[in-house]
Amino acid sequence: MKKFVYLLVTLMVVMIFTSAQSTLTSDSRVGKKASNFTVGNDSLVVTLDQFKGKFVVLNVWSSADAVSRIENIELSKLVAGKENLVQMSINFDRSKPLFREVVAADSIDASSQFFCERQDRAKFERTWGAGEKPCTFLINGDGVIVAVNPTRSDILGAVK
């Protein structure tokens, strides 16, 4: 049964990423409406739009980049227990098993961590400009990008 659910979720994520291609914009600057997207992990499929009314920290990271990995851990701690703040972390590791090991080793909430399959990376990178190096976006409750690579104090100041 677990294998069936895993397969179903994986297929849904692939279908969603490929079908959403034409609806995404490529403007990820401060003040612009964030492009909706859907991601999934082993137990959950979410869209950016479902967090309307809350601030979202969209974090792109890789375990190969120590700075982004540490930032992901820190963001997880920052978001924990805050009702109006949600984390969506997109991982660009070379393999899903590596991603799972890193999430477990870092003791972070796996429900906010999503592995980006290799075939979906180019589209995500074009949409969010996250190809050159990992980055973070702060998106307000109306879906507008309010900060790119915000500091901890930027995030806490925005969500007061």
N, C-alpha and C positions, 0 to 999 in steps of 0.2 A: 504494500500500500504506500509506504514512504517513497519508493522509487517512482510510482505512478504520479504522486503529487509533485515530486521534484521535477519529473519530466514535463508535466502539465505546466508548472510555473515557468520553467525554462522556455518552453514553446511560446507561452503567452508573452514573455518579455521580448523574445526575438520578434514576434509578430507586431508587438506594440512599437518597438523601435523602428521597424521597417515601415509600418503603416503611418507613423507620425512624421515621416520625413518632409512631406510637403507643407505641413502646418507650422514648422519651426521658422523663426526668424534668426538672423545672424547678428543681432545687435545686443551685446552684453555689457553695455556701458551704464554708468550711474545715471539714474533718471529715466531709464528705458524700462518698459514692461518686460519682465522675464519670460522667456519662451517656456511654455509648458512642456514637460516631458514625463515619461513614465519609466520607472526602474523597478526591479524586483530582486529579491534574494531568496534563499531557500524557504522562507516562511511568509513572505509579504510582498505585495506589489503595490506601489504608491505612485501618485502623480503629484507634481508640484502644486497644481491647482487645488488639491484637496486640503491644503494647509492655509487656505484663505482665512484671513483674520489673525494669523500668527506670523511671527518673524521666522524666516528660514535661513539657516546657515548652510549654504551649498558649498561643500568642500571637495576639491579634486586632489587626490593624493596617490602616492605610490610608495611602497616599502623600500624601493631603491633610492628614494630621495629622503634622507634622514630628517631634513627640516619639515617636509610635509607630513611625514609620519608622526613626528612629535607634535606638530600642530593639530593633527587629527585627534590625538590623545587628549590634548589640552581643550580642544573644542568640545569633545565628548563630556569632559568634566564640567565645562562651563554651562552646557545645555542641560545637564542632569538636574531634574527637579524643577525646571522653569516651565510653567504652563504655557506661556506665550512665545516660547522659543523652541524650534525644532531643528535638528541636524539631518541633513541628507549628504552623506559622504560617498563620493564616486571614486572607486579604486581602479587604477590602471596598472596593476601588477601583471606579470607575464603569464600567470596561471591562477585559476580559481583555488586550487588546493593551497598554494602559497598565501593567497589572500586570506583564506580561512585560518591558516596557522597564525598569521600576523595579528588578525583581529582577536583571536583567542589569547595569544601571548601578551597583547597590549591591554587585555581586560577591558575592552570597550563594548558598549551596547551594540550587539550584532544587528539589531533591528533597524539601526540607522546607517548601516554600512552596505554598500551595493557594489558588486564587481561589474565593471564594464567589459563585456565580451569584445574580443579583438575586432570583430566585424562591425561593431557599433561605435568604435572609438573615433573614427574620422568624422562622422556626423556630429558627435558630441563636441569634439574639438572645434569644428567649424562654427557650431552654434554658440558655444561658450568661450571660444578663444583660449581654451585650456590646453592647447597642444604643446606650446613652447616649454612651459613648466607648470607644476601644480599651482592652483590658485583657489581663492575663497571668495564667495559672493554673499552679501547680506541682502536679503529680499524682504521687503515689508509685507504687512498683512494684505495689501492691495496688489501684490505681485510685482512691485516696482523695485528694481535694483537700487539700493541706497548706499552701498559701499562695495568696493572691490579690494580684496586683501585687507579687510578691516582688522584692527587690533582688538584685543580683549576689551579694552575700555570703549572703543567705538561700538562694539556690539552691546555691551551693558548700557551704554548711554542711549542707544537707539531704542532699546526695549523697556526702558523705565516705565 
